[in-house]
């Protein structure tokens, strides 16, 4: 409010340049699942959220979630603790199920969430749940959204789980090569075969599924040849060890946080302009909250 109401203050508050740029991704959660707290006090109200948002609203749906298995066509979402014992599928097949493509128009009806597979100790309608913040468990996320920025009125490019998503984050594509990118062929799933390690150090026999114009019908060794931001000519100041740092960022930080912090501190100590990308890749156990707070503490220090 101060920035809007006081032009002179806004001029003073502007930063002429940045020492570090930090991008934090929370994957495996939707805004509707994790950020319902923005639609109620103290962070907002029901009027703060809409499925057709204005420039001052969040694109969050608080009621009437589409559900083709319901006679009414919708289901009212229920709460669930942040830490629970089930997980929803992240595979490309889950995207297809959620989409529920209209055979006439080709558009996604977006009412097929009930077809997304659930593993673990699944509650009734586990796909129609959002995190209960009555104890403040996700307040750090809500504070980030309200104090810094919010931009979820969008669709992600890839239609699969972590591996292709990370490729798009770090390289703008999950295509194995520039030629594949031009013809619409992309990595679409996580690793399969003899191991779960991705990249050119993966074990022999490890493969990743590709998707193209005709669907998922090919697997290749997961050593991709597309460029990333660390070798882009527009990013000459990124330290050489940034690539190694990203190796830690793209691991499950709930289990590898000590390794990640070590790499982060080494790059941070260079005091050179740095771009840092962090992916909080956790399951439903809620461990990402503690990792996020530790990471923000490192940045502050």
N, C-alpha and C positions, 0 to 999 in steps of 0.2 A: 504494500500500500504506500509506503514511503517513496518507493521508486516511481510510482505513478503520480503521486500528488506533488512531488517536489522535483522540479527539473534540475535545480542546482545540485541537489543531493545525488540525483542520478548521474550527473556528469562527474561528480567526485568519486562515486562508487564504481565507475567503469574501470576495468583492468586493461591496461594497454597491451600486455602480453602475458603468456602463461609459461610457468616453469615446467609444469607437469599436466598432462591430460589423463584422467582416469575414467575408464568406462567400465561399469559394473553390470553384468548380466545375471539375472536370476532365472535359470531355466527350469523346465519341468513344472512350471506353475502358470496359470493364466491370471490376467488382471482380475477377472471375476472371482477367482478362487482366493487370491491373496490380498486384494486391496478393497474389499467391501468396507473396511473401516474409514475410507475416504468419504463414504456416503452417510456417515453418522457422526455425532458429536464425539470428541471435540474437534475433529478434523474437517467436518462438513455436515451436511444434512441430506435428506432424500433428494432435495432439489439440486444437489451438487453433482448428481450422476444421471446419465441418460444414454440410451442407445443411439440417439441422434444428437450428440452433444454440440453445444455452442462453444465459443472460444473460452468460456469460463467454467465449463463442466468437464467431468471425467467420463470417458466412454466405458462405463461399467453398468452391467445389467443387474438390478437388485431383485427382480421378481420375474415370474413368467418365463422361465428358461424353456426354450423350445424342446419338445420331447415327443417324437412320433409314436411312442408306445403308450402315451397317455390319451384317454378319450377326449380330453380337453385340448390336446395338442401342446400343452405346457405343463411344467412341474415347478412347484415353488421350492427354491433351494433351501437346504438345511445346513446347519453348522457342523463343523468337525474340528477337533484339536489340530494344531499345527503338526504335532508329532503323533503319527498314527501308524497302523500296521498294514496298510495296503498301498498299492501303487497302480496307477492307470498306465496302459500301454502308450509308448511314445513312438511306435513304429509307423511306417507309412500307411499300413492297413488301418490304423486308428484314425489317421487323417481322412482316409476314404470313408470310413464309417461315419465319422462326425459330419462330413460334407453332405452325405445322402444326396447325391447329384440328381437333379431333375432330368429325366430322360428326354424331355421335350425342349427345354430351354438350355440345358447344360449347366445351369447355375447350381451352386450348393444351397440346399434348403436349410442346412445347419441345424437339423433337428435329430441327428443320428447319434448323439452322445451315448445313448444306452447301448449301442453296439460296440463301444470302446471297451476292450477287455480289461478286467481288473484281476490283480494277483494279490495274494496275502489274505488277511482277515478283512474282507470287504463288507462294508455296511450296506444297507438297502440304498439303492440308487446312489452309488458312490460317485458317479460322474456329476451329480447335481449337489455338490457340497462346496461350502466356502469356509475359510478359516475363521474360527471364533476368536475375536480380539478382546474379549471382556477382561482378560488378565493382562492385556498390553503386550502380548507375546510378539506381535508384528509391528508394534509402534515404531521401532527403528526404520522399517521400510516406509511407513506412512510419513515419518518425518523427512526422509529423503525426498519423497514424492512432492511434499508440500513446500519444502525449503529450496529445492533445486530445480526440478522440472518434471514434466510428465508428457509422454508421447506414445500412447498405445493405440491411437486411431489409425491402425495400419495392419497389414498382414505380412508375416515373415515369408521370405522367398522360398525356403525349402519346406518340404512336406514330410519330414522324418525326424529321427531322434538326434542325439547329441553330436555324433561324428559329422554328419553333413551340416548341422547348424554351426558348429565351430569353424568349419571350412568357409562358410559364408561370412562369419564374423571377421575372420582373419584374412580372407583372401577374396571375398566378394563372389565366390562361386565354389561349388563342390565338384565341378567337372574335372575329370582326370587330366585333361589337356585343353589348350585353347581350341583345338579342332572339335573336341567333344562339346565344349561350351557353345560353340557356334551352331551345333546340330541339336542341342537340347538334351545332352546325355550327362547325368549327374549321379554322384554317390548319393544313396537314398536311405541307407540303414547303418547300424553299428556293425562292428566286426563279427565275423562268423568263421568257423573252421577251427584251426588249432590253437588260436589265442585271441585275446581281446586287445592287445597292444596295436595301435594304429601307426600308420606312416611307414617310412622306408626301413625301419628297424623291426618291423613286425616279423613274427616267425613264419617260416615257410609253410604254406598251406593256409595262411590267414587270408580271408577274402572280404570284400565289401560288395554289397549289392548295388547295381546301377539301375537307374530308371531313365527311360527315354520316351519318345513319342508313342511307342507301342506298349509301354508298361515296364515292370521289373522282370527282365529276362536274361540278365547277364551278371556275372561276378568277376571281379578282377582283384589282383594284389593291391593293397591300399597305399601304394606309393604314388601320390599324385604329383603332377608336374606344373600346376598353375602357380602364378606369382602370388605373393603375400605382401602385406603392408610394410614389412621390414626391408624388402628389396625394391620398393616403389621409389622412383626418383623424386617424388614429392615429399619423401620422408627421410632426408639425409642425416638428420640428427638423432635418429633412434640408435641407441647403443648396440654394439655387436652382440652383447649377451642378452638382448631383449628376446631373441628367439628361444633361448634356453629358459628364460623366465616364463614365457608362454607355455612351455612344456608343463610347468607347475600349475599355471592358471587353469589349464584344461584338464586337470586331474580332479578327482573328487576331493574338494578341499576339506570336507569334514574328516577325511582320513589322512590327508597329506598336508595339513595346514603348516606343520613345522617346516617341511621342505619348501613350501611356497614362501613362507615368511623369510627364510634364509635367502632365497633367490631375490625376493623383493628388496630386502635390505641391502643386498650387494649392488643392485641396480640403482636404488635410491641414493646410495652413498656416492655415486659418481657425480651427483648434483648437476648433471647435464639435462637438457630438455628431454623429457621422456614421455612416451605414450604407453600407458599400461592398460591392458584389457584383462578383466577378471570375470570368469564364468563360475558362478556358484552352482555347481552341478551336484545336487543332492537328491536323495529320495524323499519320502514323506516323513523322515524322522526328525525334521526340524533342525538338524545340525548346522544349517547354513546361517542361522541367526548369530550363533556364537562366532563363526568364522568371519562374518561380515563386520561385527563389532570389533574384532581383533584387527582386521584389515584397516578399518577406518581409524583405529588408534594408531596404526603404523603411519598412515598418511598424515595425521595430525602432528605426530612427533617429528 
